[in-house]
C-alpha cells in the first residue's frame, strides 16, 4: 500500500467544510465553489489518504490531526 500524501490546504478546507455541514452541497456553498469542484477536491483527498469513502476520510484524518481545531480557524 502506498504511503498517504499530505492534503493541500484547499483539500483540508473541503474536508473541514464537509465535517461542519455534513452535506457536500452545503459544504461547497460555504466554500463559495461549485458542487463539482467540491466533489473533485474530496475525491482527490480520498486518493491522497488512500480511502474509499468520505466517512473513512474524515475518520483517518481525525486520527492524524484535530479537525475540530481546523474548523475553528
N, C-alpha and C positions, 0 to 999 in steps of 0.2 A: 504494500500500500504506500502511495506517495505521501510525503510529509505535507501537512496542511500549510498553505501560504497565508501570510497576514492579509487581512482585508484592507482595501483602500479606505480612506476617511469617508467617502461617499457611500460605500457599501455598508460601513458600520452605521452611518446615519440612517440608511434604509432599514437595517435590522432593528435599530432602536425605535424608529417610527412604527415599524410593524409591531413591536412589543408594546408600544404605548397605545396604539389604536386597536390592535387585534384584527385589523381588516386591511388587506392590501390596497384597496381603492382609497380608503380614508388615509392610509399612510402616504400614498402617492400625493393626494391632495394636500396633506400637511407639509410635504416637502416642496410643493409647487412644481411637480413633474407629472408627466402623463403616466397612467397605469402601465402602459407598455414599457416605458423607461424604468419604472419601479420594478416590474417583473424581471427585466433583464439584469438590474443591479442585484436582486435577490438570487436569481439563477446563477450569476457569476460568483456570488458569495458562497452559495452552496457548493459549487465546484471547487473553489479555493479551500474550503474547510473539509471537503470530502464527505458530504452528507447528501441525502436524497430528498429531505422534506424541510419545510420551514420550521417545523417543531424541533427536528433534530438540530437544525442550525442554531436556533435560539438556545437549546439545551447545551450544545457543545460550547458555544461562546460564553454562556453563563458560567461554565466551569473554568474558563480561562480568565475572564475579567468580570468586573461587576458592571453589568449592563445597566442597572438602575442608576449607577453613578453617571454613566454616559448620558442617560436620559435626562438627568437634572441639569446638564450643561447647556 
